[in-house]
Amino acid sequence: MANTAPSLSLGQVPSVADWQNYFNAKVDAANGALTNPTLTGGTISGAFSGSPTWTGLHTFSGGVSISTGTASLTRFSSDPSSGQLIIGGTSADGQGINWLWGRMRWTATITGSDPLGDGQAGANKIIFSDAASVSGANNSSALYIMNSQAGNTASSNTASRNTIHSRIIVQGQVGPSPTLGPTITNIPYVSHLSTGYGTVAQGGLGGWSAGNNPSTGYYRGSLFGGNDNVWLTTGASNWFYLVGREIDVSIQGTASVYSRFGLLISGFTSTSQADDDDAAIAIVTQTVDGKNFKNGLQFGANTAPLDISGALIKVVSRRYPSPATPALTDGIDISAATFSGNAIKTPGFTVDGSGNVSATNSRKVLYITGTSVGNGADLTADTLQTFTIPANTLKNVGDIIHVVAGGIFAASTDTKTAAIKFGATSQVTITATTTSAVRWYGEVWFMKTGTNTQSYTGVGAQVANSSGTNSATTTLAEGSTIALTVVGQNSTNSVANSVTCQLLMVEYIPSGA
């Protein structure tokens, strides 16, 4: 500890302490170092060794070197455990116990197995204790590190600014070299290890059942292994990224590895499951202002393209130590949600919110009805059923619209007809003039042959005799809607419901289906 000469006023007689302080200052200046000192506060520069005893407040300057000579471990204060820096004291101002300013660098070569008996051999340890408990509603942190960036607009300032930079560099092999055959211990190297565990209850009463608020006494206490929290406040506009955590995992050069994971989540030694929510990944909303995430889980980004050579989502069977296939209850369960659009949407396959399936290259029913509709009391052709085929339904040459219709003729000798029409053209017409012809049936296969060109085949029948078939071509505009109608007519007598349609089905069959 650097000492200064006593400050004396005129006529003052120096005390013994004054002269001792003056003498120590001269000794310090001569020797430049202190051995086994008792440090009671002040500004410390130079170097000292041994086992110092610390009291009071100390200011380090000039790049102080704290060494131990030939000793393998450093001991500060009177703590019996070797290799610790114990920073103690109390604080009632809510600002924590100690402040460390400027730069601090600790270097040491540590040997031994487990000096504190906590399974952490060879570690520089900072231990904080909250035995007396922190009062009040403020957060309590054992180690609080803040990096305040005032800003610097120099063009050379392009590197990142970090509060904590944790790095591990593996430059040598740890453990014996393996031989093929026997199982060896896999040694993990971890740059940042965060652990937390609880050993006592926090006062929760238990007895929870579904439908009750779990936080009303049933459960109490939450334990987190980590909690990332970033935000931008009013005025912090036009930033490029706001990211909770980025994980970069790369295999460079000629390096090789058996498995690579961007994020590995394991239940580890868990022996039970949670009473209610229990998920490896949970995406939740904590605010209700409508400004939460647009997408829950997104692959790729506008400025970071997706490059995956395998599957987007895949379940893998275990291969070692013995093959095992995961046994699951459901594959994807989104039944608790409602969807205004599609519940599942792919380039060629969709499932809407009601469960209706639509596939680009598969047959699908566009419309079906079993409502019975009859002609009116007139001699004209009346519309019995109708459906509008959406524009651009026929996309490719070979696409087909398949129509099936059927109904009843009155048991009379009147001339009765039923017809299926695309636009203004009848593709098939069924006629009956006998009392026995009481059932009719019609079917049309309508196929795209080119741009706005089609061909069709129609088949019609009634129970007494076949009305034959009909084939032709049409030139309907496929980019517009196409009106499909089933008409019925009694051209002899104005008898209502002498021709009825009881079935209409319209089916789309894509080319190659």
C-alpha positions in Angstrom: 0.0 0.0 0.0 1.5 3.4 -1.0 1.8 5.7 2.0 2.2 9.5 2.0 4.1 11.8 4.3 2.0 13.3 7.1 0.3 16.6 6.3 1.5 19.0 9.1 0.4 22.5 9.9 2.6 25.2 11.3 3.4 24.6 15.0 1.9 21.0 15.0 3.9 18.3 16.7 3.8 15.0 14.7 2.4 12.0 16.4 3.9 8.6 16.5 1.4 7.4 13.8 2.3 10.4 11.6 6.0 9.5 11.7 5.3 5.8 11.2 3.2 6.6 8.1 6.0 8.7 6.8 8.6 6.0 7.4 6.5 3.3 5.7 6.1 5.5 2.6 9.9 5.7 2.3 10.2 1.9 2.7 7.6 1.3 0.1 9.3 3.6 -2.4 12.6 1.8 -1.9 11.4 -1.8 -2.0 8.5 -1.4 -4.5 6.7 -4.5 -3.1 5.0 -5.7 0.0 5.1 -9.3 1.5 2.2 -10.6 3.6 0.8 -7.1 4.1 -2.3 -6.1 6.0 -4.1 -3.8 3.6 -6.6 -1.5 5.2 -7.6 0.7 2.3 -6.0 3.1 -0.1 -4.4 3.1 -3.6 -2.3 0.0 -4.4 0.3 0.0 -7.1 3.3 -2.2 -7.8 3.4 -5.8 -6.8 3.0 -7.9 -3.6 3.1 -11.6 -2.8 2.1 -14.0 -0.1 -1.3 -14.2 1.6 -2.6 -10.7 2.1 -5.3 -9.8 4.5 -7.9 -7.4 3.1 -9.9 -4.9 5.0 -11.4 -1.6 3.9 -11.8 -0.1 0.4 -8.9 -0.5 -2.1 -8.3 1.2 -5.4 -6.1 -0.7 -7.9 -4.1 1.3 -10.4 -1.1 0.9 -12.6 -1.8 -2.7 -13.7 -1.3 -4.3 -10.3 0.2 -7.8 -10.4 -1.0 -10.1 -7.6 1.2 -13.2 -7.6 1.9 -16.1 -5.3 5.5 -16.9 -5.9 5.9 -20.6 -6.2 2.5 -21.5 -4.6 0.0 -23.2 -6.9 -3.1 -21.6 -5.4 -3.9 -18.1 -4.2 -5.6 -17.4 -0.9 -7.3 -14.1 -0.1 -8.7 -13.3 3.3 -8.7 -15.9 6.0 -11.0 -18.4 4.2 -9.8 -21.9 4.8 -10.6 -23.1 1.3 -7.7 -22.5 -1.2 -8.0 -20.8 -4.5 -10.8 -18.3 -3.8 -11.3 -14.6 -4.0 -13.8 -13.8 -1.3 -15.4 -10.4 -1.7 -17.5 -9.7 1.3 -19.5 -7.1 3.1 -23.0 -5.9 3.4 -25.1 -3.3 1.7 -28.5 -1.7 2.5 -28.6 0.7 -0.4 -30.0 -1.7 -3.0 -27.0 -1.3 -5.2 -25.2 -4.6 -4.3 -22.2 -5.3 -2.2 -19.2 -4.3 -4.3 -18.3 -2.4 -7.4 -15.5 -3.4 -9.7 -14.3 -0.7 -12.1 -11.9 -0.8 -15.0 -10.1 -3.9 -16.2 -9.4 -7.0 -14.2 -7.5 -10.0 -15.5 -6.9 -13.2 -13.5 -4.4 -15.8 -14.6 -3.4 -19.0 -12.8 -2.2 -22.5 -13.4 -4.5 -24.7 -11.2 -3.8 -28.2 -10.2 -5.6 -30.6 -7.8 -8.9 -32.4 -7.9 -11.8 -30.7 -6.1 -10.6 -28.2 -3.4 -14.2 -27.2 -2.4 -15.9 -30.6 -2.7 -18.5 -29.3 -5.2 -17.4 -31.3 -8.2 -15.7 -28.3 -9.9 -12.0 -29.0 -10.0 -9.6 -26.5 -11.6 -12.0 -23.5 -11.4 -11.7 -19.8 -10.6 -14.6 -19.3 -8.3 -16.6 -16.3 -7.3 -19.1 -17.2 -4.6 -21.9 -14.9 -3.5 -24.1 -15.7 -0.5 -27.6 -14.4 0.2 -27.9 -16.1 3.5 -29.6 -13.1 5.1 -32.0 -12.7 2.2 -32.6 -9.6 0.2 -35.6 -7.6 1.3 -37.9 -5.6 -0.9 -39.4 -6.1 -4.4 -36.2 -5.4 -6.3 -34.4 -8.2 -8.2 -31.3 -9.7 -6.5 -28.3 -10.7 -8.7 -25.2 -12.4 -7.4 -23.2 -11.0 -10.2 -24.4 -7.9 -12.1 -22.3 -6.8 -15.1 -23.4 -3.7 -17.1 -21.9 -2.5 -20.4 -23.1 1.0 -21.1 -22.4 2.2 -24.7 -22.4 6.0 -25.0 -21.9 5.8 -28.7 -19.0 6.5 -31.1 -19.7 7.4 -34.8 -16.1 6.8 -36.0 -16.1 4.9 -39.4 -13.7 2.3 -37.9 -16.2 1.2 -35.3 -17.7 -1.9 -37.0 -17.1 -4.7 -34.5 -19.6 -6.0 -32.0 -19.9 -4.7 -28.4 -20.2 -7.5 -25.9 -21.0 -7.4 -22.2 -19.7 -11.0 -21.5 -17.5 -12.9 -23.9 -17.1 -16.6 -23.0 -14.6 -18.6 -25.0 -13.1 -22.0 -24.6 -10.2 -23.0 -26.9 -9.4 -26.7 -27.1 -5.8 -26.9 -28.1 -4.9 -30.3 -26.8 -6.3 -33.8 -26.2 -7.7 -34.5 -22.8 -7.7 -38.1 -21.6 -6.1 -41.2 -23.2 -6.3 -42.0 -26.9 -9.2 -44.5 -27.5 -9.1 -47.8 -29.2 -12.0 -49.2 -31.3 -14.2 -51.6 -29.5 -14.4 -50.6 -25.8 -16.7 -47.7 -24.8 -14.8 -44.6 -23.8 -15.9 -41.5 -21.9 -17.0 -38.6 -24.1 -15.5 -35.4 -22.7 -17.6 -32.3 -23.3 -16.0 -28.9 -23.7 -18.4 -26.2 -22.7 -17.8 -22.5 -23.2 -20.8 -21.4 -21.0 -22.3 -23.7 -18.5 -25.4 -22.5 -16.6 -26.9 -24.7 -13.9 -29.6 -24.2 -11.3 -31.3 -26.6 -8.9 -33.7 -26.4 -6.0 -33.7 -28.5 -2.8 -36.7 -27.2 -0.8 -40.3 -26.4 -1.5 -41.4 -22.8 -1.9 -44.7 -23.0 -0.1 -47.0 -24.3 -2.8 -50.0 -26.2 -1.3 -50.5 -28.7 -4.1 -53.8 -30.4 -4.9 -54.3 -28.7 -8.2 -56.8 -30.0 -10.7 -57.6 -28.9 -14.3 -59.7 -25.7 -14.5 -58.1 -24.0 -11.5 -55.6 -21.2 -11.7 -52.3 -22.9 -10.7 -50.8 -19.7 -9.3 -53.5 -19.2 -6.6 -51.6 -21.1 -4.0 -51.3 -24.5 -5.7 -47.8 -23.9 -6.9 -45.1 -21.3 -6.0 -41.6 -20.7 -7.3 -40.1 -20.8 -10.8 -36.6 -21.9 -11.6 -34.9 -20.9 -14.9 -31.6 -22.1 -16.3 -31.4 -18.9 -18.3 -33.5 -15.9 -19.3 -32.6 -13.7 -22.4 -34.5 -10.4 -22.5 -33.8 -7.7 -25.1 -36.0 -4.8 -26.1 -36.0 -1.5 -27.9 -37.6 1.5 -26.3 -39.4 4.6 -27.9 -36.9 6.4 -30.1 -34.8 3.3 -31.0 -36.1 3.2 -34.6 -34.9 1.6 -37.8 -32.7 -1.1 -36.1 -31.8 -4.1 -38.4 -32.2 -7.0 -36.0 -33.7 -7.7 -32.6 -32.7 -11.2 -31.6 -33.2 -13.0 -28.3 -30.3 -15.4 -28.9 -28.3 -16.4 -32.0 -26.7 -19.9 -32.2 -24.0 -20.4 -34.8 -22.7 -24.0 -35.2 -20.2 -24.5 -38.0 -17.9 -27.3 -39.2 -14.9 -25.7 -40.9 -12.1 -26.9 -43.1 -11.4 -30.6 -42.8 -13.0 -31.0 -39.4 -15.5 -33.8 -38.8 -18.1 -34.7 -36.2 -20.6 -37.5 -35.6 -23.6 -35.2 -34.8 -24.3 -31.5 -35.1 -27.2 -29.8 -33.5 -28.1 -26.1 -33.4 -30.1 -26.7 -30.3 -30.2 -29.9 -28.2 -32.9 -30.2 -25.6 -32.8 -33.2 -23.3 -34.9 -34.3 -20.3 -31.6 -35.5 -18.8 -32.3 -37.3 -15.5 -36.0 -36.4 -15.2 -38.0 -39.1 -13.5 -41.5 -37.5 -13.9 -43.5 -35.1 -16.1 -45.1 -31.8 -15.2 -48.7 -31.8 -13.9 -50.0 -29.7 -16.9 -47.8 -28.0 -19.5 -44.8 -30.1 -20.4 -43.0 -29.2 -23.6 -39.4 -29.2 -24.9 -40.2 -25.9 -26.7 -43.1 -23.6 -25.8 -43.8 -20.4 -27.7 -46.1 -18.2 -25.6 -47.6 -14.7 -25.6 -47.2 -12.5 -22.6 -48.9 -9.4 -23.9 -52.3 -8.8 -25.4 -51.8 -5.7 -27.4 -51.7 -7.5 -30.8 -48.0 -6.7 -31.4 -46.6 -10.1 -30.8 -44.8 -12.4 -33.3 -46.2 -12.8 -36.7 -45.0 -16.4 -37.0 -44.6 -18.9 -34.2 -41.9 -21.0 -35.9 -40.2 -19.8 -39.1 -37.7 -21.5 -41.3 -35.4 -19.1 -43.2 -35.6 -15.3 -43.4 -35.5 -12.5 -46.0 -31.8 -11.8 -45.2 -30.9 -15.3 -44.2 -31.9 -18.0 -46.7 -32.8 -21.5 -45.8 -30.3 -24.2 -46.9 -31.4 -27.6 -45.7 -30.5 -30.7 -47.7 -32.7 -33.0 -45.7 -36.2 -32.8 -44.3 -37.7 -29.6 -42.8 -39.2 -31.6 -39.9 -38.1 -35.2 -39.3 -38.5 -37.9 -36.7 -35.3 -40.1 -36.4 -35.2 -43.6 -35.0 -32.5 -44.3 -32.5 -29.7 -46.5 -33.9 -27.4 -46.8 -30.8 -27.1 -48.5 -28.4 -30.1 -50.5 -29.8 -32.6 -49.6 -32.5 -35.7 -47.9 -31.2 -38.6 -46.3 -33.0 -40.4 -43.4 -31.2 -43.9 -44.3 -30.2 -46.1 -41.2 -30.3 -49.8 -40.6 -29.7 -50.2 -38.0 -32.4 -48.0 -36.6 -35.1 -49.2 -33.0 -35.3 -52.0 -31.9 -33.0 -53.4 -28.4 -33.7 -57.0 -29.3 -32.9 -57.2 -26.7 -30.1 -56.8 -23.8 -32.6 -59.2 -22.2 -35.1 -58.0 -21.1 -38.5 -59.5 -18.4 -40.7 -57.4 -19.7 -43.6 -55.8 -23.0 -44.0 -54.7 -25.2 -41.1 -52.1 -26.9 -43.3 -50.8 -25.3 -46.5 -48.2 -26.6 -48.9 -47.5 -25.9 -52.5 -49.8 -28.7 -53.7 -51.9 -29.7 -50.6 -54.0 -27.7 -48.2 -56.4 -28.5 -45.3 -58.7 -25.6 -44.4 -59.9 -24.7 -41.0 -62.9 -27.1 -41.3 -60.8 -30.1 -42.3 -61.6 -30.0 -46.1 -58.6 -31.4 -48.0 -57.5 -29.9 -51.3 -54.6 -31.3 -53.4 -53.2 -30.0 -56.6 -52.7 -33.5 -58.2 -55.6 -35.5 -56.7 -59.3 -35.8 -57.4 -61.6 -33.7 -55.4 -65.3 -33.1 -55.2 -66.1 -29.5 -56.0 -69.8 -29.7 -55.2 -72.4 -32.3 -54.2 -76.1 -32.0 -53.2 -78.9 -34.4 -52.7 -81.7 -31.8 -52.5 -84.7 -32.7 -54.8 -85.7 -29.8 -57.1 -88.5 -30.1 -59.8 -89.5 -28.2 -62.8 -92.2 -25.5 -62.7 -95.8 -25.6 -64.1 -94.7 -24.4 -67.6 -93.6 -25.8 -70.9 -90.1 -24.3 -70.8 -86.7 -25.7 -69.6 -86.3 -24.9 -66.0 -83.1 -24.9 -63.9 -83.2 -27.7 -61.4 -79.6 -27.6 -60.1 -76.7 -25.2 -60.7 -73.0 -24.8 -59.8 -70.4 -22.2 -60.8 -67.0 -23.8 -61.6 -64.3 -21.4 -60.3 -62.1 -19.6 -62.8 -58.9 -21.4 -63.8 -60.0 -24.7 -62.4 -58.9 -26.3 -65.6 -55.2 -25.4 -65.5 -53.4 -28.0 -67.6 -54.2 -30.0 -70.7 -55.9 -33.2 -69.6 -57.7 -31.7 -66.6 -61.3 -33.0 -66.3 -64.5 -31.8 -64.8 -66.7 -34.9 -64.1 -70.4 -34.4 -63.6 -73.0 -36.9 -62.4 -76.7 -36.0 -62.1 -79.9 -38.1 -61.6 -83.5 -37.8 -60.7 -87.1 -38.9 -61.4 -89.5 -38.6 -64.4 -93.3 -38.5 -63.7 -95.0 -41.8 -64.8 -96.8 -40.2 -67.8 -96.7 -40.2 -71.6 -95.7 -36.5 -71.7 -92.4 -35.7 -73.4 -90.0 -35.1 -70.5 -86.3 -34.2 -70.7 -83.4 -33.6 -68.4 -80.1 -32.1 -69.6 -76.7 -31.3 -68.2 -75.3 -28.0 -69.6 -71.8 -26.3 -69.5 -72.6 -22.7 -70.3 -75.4 -22.6 -72.9 -74.6 -26.0 -74.5 -76.3 -29.2 -73.4 -73.6 -32.0 -73.1 -76.2 -34.7 -72.6 -80.0 -34.9 -72.8 -82.2 -37.7 -71.4 -85.8 -38.0 -72.8 -88.7 -40.1 -71.7 -92.3 -40.5 -73.1 -93.5 -43.6 -71.4 -95.0 -44.3 -68.0 -92.3 -46.8 -67.2 -89.4 -44.4 -67.7 -89.4 -43.0 -64.2 -85.7 -42.8 -63.4 -83.0 -40.9 -65.3 -79.3 -40.6 -65.1 -76.7 -38.4 -66.8 -72.9 -38.2 -66.7 -70.4 -35.8 -68.5 -66.6 -36.0 -68.8 -65.4 -32.5 -69.7 -61.7 -32.2 -70.5 -59.3 -29.4 -71.3 -57.5 -30.0 -74.7 -55.8 -26.6 -75.1 -56.2 -22.9 -74.2 -59.9 -22.3 -73.9 -60.7 -25.5 -75.8 -62.3 -28.6 -74.4 -63.9 -31.9 -75.5 -66.5 -33.9 -73.7 -68.4 -37.1 -73.6 -71.9 -37.3 -72.1 -73.9 -40.4 -71.2 -77.6 -40.4 -70.4 -80.1 -43.1 -69.5 -83.5 -43.8 -68.1 -85.0 -47.1 -66.9 -87.0 -48.0 -70.1 -84.3 -47.4 -72.7 -81.0 -45.7 -73.1 -81.0 -42.1 -74.5 -77.6 -42.7 -76.0 -74.3 -40.8 -75.7 -73.0 -37.5 -77.0 -69.5 -36.3 -77.8 -68.4 -32.9 -79.1 -66.0 -30.0 -78.5 -66.5 -26.6 -76.9 -64.6 -23.3 -76.6 -65.5 -22.0 -73.1 -63.1 -19.4 -71.5 -61.4 -21.3 -68.7 -60.1 -18.0 -67.1 -63.6 -17.1 -66.3 -66.3 -19.0 -64.3 -68.3 -21.7 -66.0 -71.9 -22.1 -65.3 -73.0 -25.7 -64.9 -76.7 -26.4 -64.8 -79.1 -29.3 -64.9 -82.4 -28.4 -66.6 -85.8 -30.3 -66.8 -88.7 -29.8 -69.1 -92.2 -31.1 -69.8 -92.9 -29.9 -73.3 -96.3 -31.5 -73.5 -98.2 -30.5 -70.3 -97.6 -27.8 -67.7 -97.2 -30.2 -64.9 -94.9 -29.2 -62.0 -92.4 -31.7 -60.7 -92.8 -34.0 -63.7 -89.0 -33.8 -64.0 -86.9 -33.6 -60.8 -83.2 -33.7 -60.2 -82.2 -35.4 -56.9 -78.4 -35.6 -57.3 -75.7 -33.4 -58.7 -72.0 -34.1 -58.1 -69.2 -32.1 -59.7 -65.7 -33.5 -59.4 -62.3 -32.2 -60.5 -59.7 -34.7 -61.8 -56.3 -33.2 -62.5 -54.1 -34.4 -65.4 -52.1 -37.4 -64.3 -54.2 -38.2 -61.2 
